[in-house]
């Protein structure tokens, strides 16, 4: 009995240590794409689901890593802050201000930005003050629309779905035409990157015409564990490490983190950099995503 008690104690202590360790660090995930429509190489850093998390004072460790990488562009995929009444956003503003001084930034909506904007009766003037602070140094949060990256052949499409597409216990179909109506059609002459926070609609994003979709939202499933995957499934892109939970309180969400491919289209899902509500990460450190976009042939 004494041995069993000690085993339980060791497991609990080890679990707490792993959770504390993984919640306090981030790793770098690197991806590469080559396409004939890309005319100039472009290195992109993708940040998602920061949720006001600061790695070091003012986010110093994360800032220094980004500077070391030296991206041509930073994309913020949403949920950089938290939808809370009286939420403090000054640290995120300072973090983005320093990055904006060296790198161009495109900032798209997540569900937390959307909630802050559409429910001022719940969150007061948090959204107004946050966006005003960002605009003071020239950073704008883009809700729907596109930006062509000069001389690169890359077109960035920012898409913000309505609140109903995030509800936990309801699954609502989304048509490709809905994205086109809100954010515009893809540019047939460009490599089109769609910023769509919720990865659950990958089939729709692919049908819409996004060559690459960047998503987040699921935080890698909070806890990641290895699962049995056949060789054929791995060849088709299945992942050995899977996240346990989704925000819809469902086990093993399909698009939890990493790269997914479908008929020539791709989606990268960031595991996120922070936490909210349930401050837990187990075998799932923060995810700093780096994407190298190159002309066909990798020149």
N, C-alpha and C positions, 0 to 999 in steps of 0.2 A: 504493500500500500504506500509506504514511504517513497519507493522508487517511482510509482505512478504519479504521486503528487509532485515530485521533483521534475518529472518529464513534462507535466502540464505547466509548471512554473517556467521552465526553460522555453517551451513553445510560446507562451504568452510574452515573455521578455523578448524573445527573438522577433516575434511578430510586431511588437511595438517599435523595436529598433529598425526593422526593415521599413515600416510605415514612416517613421520619422526621417530616415535617411532618404527614401525615395521622394518624399514630399518636399525635401529641401534642396534637391539638385535637378539639373537638366542634362540631357544628352543631345547630340546632334544627329539628325536623320538626313541623309543626302540622297538626292535623286537626280537623274539626268534624262533629258529629252532632246532628240535631234529631229528637225523637221525642215523640209525644203522651203517653207514659207518664212522661217526665221533667217534673217539676213545678217544679223550680228549677235554674237554671244551675249547672254544676259544672265547674271547671277542674281537670284532672288532669295531673300530671307523671308520666310513666312512665319508670322507670329499669330497665335490664336489662343483664346481662352486664358488670358493672363489673370483676369479676375483680381487685379490690384496686387498680385504677388510680386514682391521685390526680392530679387536674388542679390543680397548685399544691400548696403545703404543706397537708396535711389536706384536700385537695379544695377549696381556697378558691375557685378560679375557677368550679367547677361549683356550689358552694353559693351564691355570690353571684348567679349567673345564675338559679338556682331562686328565690331570694328576690326577684329583680327580676320574675320571672314572677308570683309570688304565687299559687300554686295553692291550691285548697280541699282537695286530697288528693294525696298522693304514693303511687304504687304501685311497689313493687320486684318485678320479674318474675323474680327468680332469678339465680343465678350471680353474686352480689355478691362472693363470695369464691372461693378456689380449693381444690379437693380435693387437698391435698398433706399428706404427713406433716409435722407440726410447722409447718403454715402459720401465718403471722402475720396476725392479723385485727384488731389494735388500731387501725389507721388507718381501717378501714371502720367499726368500732364508733364511733370518734370522729366520723366523717363523719355517720353516721346519728343519733348523739346530738344533734348540733347541729341537724340538720333536724327531728328529732322535737320539739325544744323550740319550734318555730314552726308545724309542719304535722302533721296526722294522717298516719300511714304504715300502709299494708297491705303486708306482705312475704310473697310466695309462694315456693314451692320452685322451684329449677332443678335441673339434673342434678348440679351440684357440691354443693349442700346435701343432696340425696338421698344421694349417695355417702358424704359425711361421716357422715351419720346411720346408714346401714345397714352400713357397713364399718368399725366401730371397730378391728377387728383390723389394718386397714391404716393408719388415720389417727389412732389413739390417741384422746385426749380433746379434739381440736380442736373438734368440734361441741358438746360439752357446755360447754366454756369460752366459746365464741362465743355460744351462746344464753343462757347465764347472764349474760354481759356486757350483752346486749341487754335482757334482762328487768329489769335493774337500773334502767333508765330507762323501762320500760313498753312496750317493743317486743317483739312476739311474731311468730315466723315461722309462718305459717299453712300447713298441709299440705293439708287438704281441708275444705271447709265454705263457708259464705257469710256475708256481712256486708251488711246493708242500710244505706245511707247516709241518715241521718235527713233527713226532709222533702225528699228530692230525687227519689224515684221510681227510684233506681238501686240495683241489687243486684249486689254483687261476689262472684263465685264463685271460690274458690281450688281449683285442681285439680292434684294431683301424680300423674303416671303412674308405673307401676312401671319398674324399671330396664330391663326387656326392651324397652320401647318406645323406648329410646335406643341400642340396639346398632347398631354401624356397618354390619355386613355382612348384617343380617337385617331384613327388612321384615315387621312383624306387624300384622295388621288390628286395628283398635280399633272396638268397637261403642259407639253413644251410651249404651246402658244401662250400660256400664262406668263412664262418667263419673258418671251418676246414682247408681250404687251407692256410689261413693267420695265424691263431693262433694255429693250431693243434687240434686234436680230444680230447674230454673229456676223463678223466681216469675212466673207468667203476668201479674201486674199490674204488674211492674217492667221497666225496661230492664236486661237481664242482661248483665253483663260477665264473661267467663270468663278467668281467668288460667291459661294453659296454655303452659308454656315451649317445648315442641316444636311448631313451626308445621306440621310435615308432615302433621298430621291435621286440617286445616281442614275438610274435608268432614264429618268426624265431629263436630267442634265445632258446625258449622252445623246438622247434623241433630239434635244434642242440644238445640238451642234457644238457643244463645248469640247474642244480638243483635250483640255485639262481642267478639271474642277478642283478647287481648293476648299476644303471644309474643315470643321472642327467639331465642337458641340458635345461630343460624347466623353471627352476626357480620357480616352483610351479604355473606357469601361471601368475606371477606378482601380480595379484589381485585375492583373493580367496573369494568366496561368497557361501552361502548355496543354494542348489538346491533341489527341490522335488525328493525324491528317495523312491520307493516302498519298503516294507518290504522284498519281495522276492529278489529284486535287492541288498539290503544291505546284505542279507544272502549270496549272490553270490560275495560279495566283492566290490560293488559299494560304492563310497564315497559321503557323504553329502556335504562336502566342495569341491568345484571345482575351478580350476584355469581358468581365463578368456582367456588368450592369449598364443599362442605358438610362437616360433621363426619363424614359417612359416606364421605368421599373420593369424592364424585360431582360431576361438572361441572354448572354452571348449575342449582343447586337452584331449584325452582319458586317457593317462598315465601322469598325471600332477604331482603327488606326492603321496607318501605312498606305501602301499603294494598291489600287484596284483597277482592273482593266476590263473593258467591254467593247468588242468590235472596233478596235482602233481608237477608242476614247479611254481616257484615264481619269482617275480621281486620287488625290492625295488627301488623307485625313490626318490632321495633326492630333496628337494625343493631348494637346494643350499644355499650358505652362503653369497654371494655377488650379485652385479648387474653390468651391463655394458650397455652402450648406453642409456637405459631408467632406471635411478636410482630410481625405484619405487618398493615398497613392501607394499601392503595393506592387512591387516588380514593375513599376510604371512611372519612372521619373518624368519630369517635364520634357517637352519635345520642341527643340529648336530645329525647324525644317529649313534646309537649304536646297534650292533647285537650280541646276545648271541647264539653261536653255541654249542649244547650239544649232547652227545651220546643219543641214543634212550632210553627214560625213564627219561631223564633230570639229569643223575648222574654227 
